[in-house]
Amino acid sequence: MAIDTTRSHKTTFNANPTQRAFIESRAEADLFASRKGEGKSAGLCWAAYYYTHHNPGANGLCLRDTWENLQRTTLEEFFTWFSDGIYGQWVGTEKAWYWNPKRTGLTGKLNFMGAAGQGDATKIASMNIAYLLGDEPAPAAAGSDGVGSLGIDKLVFDTVSRRLTRWR
């Protein structure tokens, strides 16, 4: 997959077979599980691009247990592939990414949110969501860096699942 937005800026992503199957899947739900460092976060980022490319105007939601963990991992990976000001615009006050249609041909928005507790379900209750990216949805033990994951609360996950709209 490649985005060639200008003569001076090109991003190329060479998906491995597992990433490609995940990114291009048309299933109602997919689980991409593998060991650390095998491209799960990159796959999530490119799944957002791919879905939005095939569903213009689609709004997505990227969830992780806490905003801090999401910033440190998923959001950092996202900006590795999609530079702010080139492929779109990051609006920090909204915790949202807006694709740049002039450079990417994409229209749509991707919200980023930490959601560990049941109280976070109310933040999602009225959102228009076409797709969900869940990073570290299940609790995980702390790694060598001492950081673990609380996982995404079941009520939050169920609330998002009910909010998903069909864009196919």
C-alpha positions in Angstrom: 0.0 0.0 0.0 1.3 3.4 -0.8 0.2 7.0 -0.6 1.9 9.3 -3.0 0.5 12.7 -2.0 3.1 15.0 -3.6 6.3 14.6 -5.5 8.2 15.3 -2.3 6.5 13.1 0.2 5.7 9.4 -0.2 4.9 6.8 2.4 5.1 3.1 1.6 3.8 0.4 3.8 4.6 -3.2 2.9 2.1 -5.2 4.9 3.0 -8.8 5.8 0.4 -11.4 4.8 -1.3 -11.3 8.3 -1.5 -7.5 8.3 -2.8 -7.5 4.8 -5.6 -10.0 5.6 -6.5 -7.9 8.6 -6.5 -4.6 6.9 -8.5 -5.7 3.8 -11.0 -7.9 5.7 -14.7 -7.2 5.1 -15.7 -9.3 8.1 -18.0 -7.8 10.7 -15.2 -8.1 13.3 -11.6 -9.1 13.2 -9.0 -10.0 15.9 -5.3 -9.4 15.1 -3.2 -11.1 17.7 0.5 -11.7 17.6 3.6 -11.3 19.7 5.1 -7.9 20.5 6.8 -6.2 17.6 4.9 -8.0 14.8 3.0 -5.1 13.5 -0.4 -5.0 15.2 -0.4 -1.3 15.8 0.8 -0.6 12.2 -2.0 -2.9 11.0 -4.6 -0.9 13.0 -3.3 2.4 11.6 -3.5 1.2 8.0 -6.8 -0.5 8.6 -8.2 3.0 9.4 -6.7 4.3 6.1 -8.0 1.4 4.1 -11.5 1.5 5.6 -11.8 5.2 5.1 -10.6 4.9 1.6 -13.3 2.4 0.7 -16.0 4.2 2.8 -15.7 8.0 2.2 -16.7 10.1 5.1 -16.5 7.3 7.6 -15.9 8.2 11.2 -13.8 5.8 13.3 -12.9 5.4 16.9 -9.6 4.1 18.2 -9.8 2.8 21.8 -7.2 1.7 24.3 -7.4 1.3 28.1 -6.1 4.8 29.0 -5.3 7.9 27.1 -1.7 7.8 28.3 -1.2 4.3 26.9 -2.9 5.2 23.7 -0.6 8.3 23.2 2.5 6.3 24.0 1.8 3.4 21.6 -1.0 3.6 19.1 -1.0 7.4 18.4 2.7 7.4 18.2 2.6 4.6 15.6 -0.2 6.4 13.7 1.9 9.6 13.4 4.8 7.4 12.2 2.8 6.6 9.1 0.5 9.7 8.7 2.2 13.0 9.4 0.2 15.8 10.8 -0.1 18.6 8.3 0.6 16.2 5.3 -2.0 13.4 5.4 -4.4 15.2 7.7 -4.8 17.4 10.7 -4.6 16.4 14.3 -6.9 18.5 16.6 -5.6 17.8 20.1 -8.5 19.5 21.8 -10.8 17.0 20.2 -8.3 14.1 20.3 -9.3 13.6 16.6 -7.6 13.2 13.3 -9.2 14.6 10.1 -7.9 13.2 6.8 -6.8 15.8 4.3 -8.8 15.1 1.1 -6.6 17.2 -1.1 -3.6 15.1 -0.3 -5.1 11.7 0.4 -8.4 11.7 -1.3 -9.9 10.6 2.0 -12.7 12.3 4.0 -13.5 11.3 7.5 -12.4 11.5 11.1 -10.7 9.2 13.5 -11.3 9.8 17.2 -8.8 8.5 19.8 -9.9 7.7 23.3 -8.8 6.0 26.5 -11.6 4.0 28.0 -10.8 1.8 30.9 -13.9 2.2 33.1 -17.6 1.9 32.7 -18.0 5.6 33.1 -16.3 6.0 29.7 -19.3 4.4 28.0 -21.2 7.7 28.3 -18.6 9.4 26.1 -19.5 7.0 23.3 -23.2 6.9 23.7 -24.1 9.4 21.0 -21.1 9.1 18.6 -21.5 8.2 14.9 -19.0 5.4 14.5 -18.4 3.4 11.3 -15.5 1.4 12.5 -13.7 0.6 15.8 -10.0 0.0 16.3 -9.3 -1.6 19.7 -5.7 -1.7 20.8 -4.9 -4.0 23.7 -8.6 -4.8 24.3 -7.9 -7.4 26.9 -5.9 -6.8 30.1 -2.2 -7.5 29.7 0.6 -7.9 32.2 3.3 -5.3 32.5 6.3 -5.7 30.1 9.9 -4.9 30.8 9.0 -1.2 30.7 6.7 -1.7 33.7 3.6 -0.6 31.8 0.7 -2.9 31.4 -2.8 -2.6 30.1 -6.1 -2.6 31.9 -7.9 -3.6 28.8 -11.1 -2.0 27.4 -14.1 -2.3 29.8 -16.8 -4.7 28.6 -19.6 -2.1 28.9 -17.5 0.4 26.8 -16.9 -2.3 24.2 -20.6 -3.2 24.1 -21.6 0.4 23.8 -19.3 1.0 20.9 -20.5 -2.2 19.2 -24.1 -0.9 19.4 -23.0 2.5 18.0 -21.4 1.1 14.8 -23.1 2.0 11.6 -23.0 -0.1 8.5 -21.0 1.5 5.7 -20.7 -1.4 3.3 
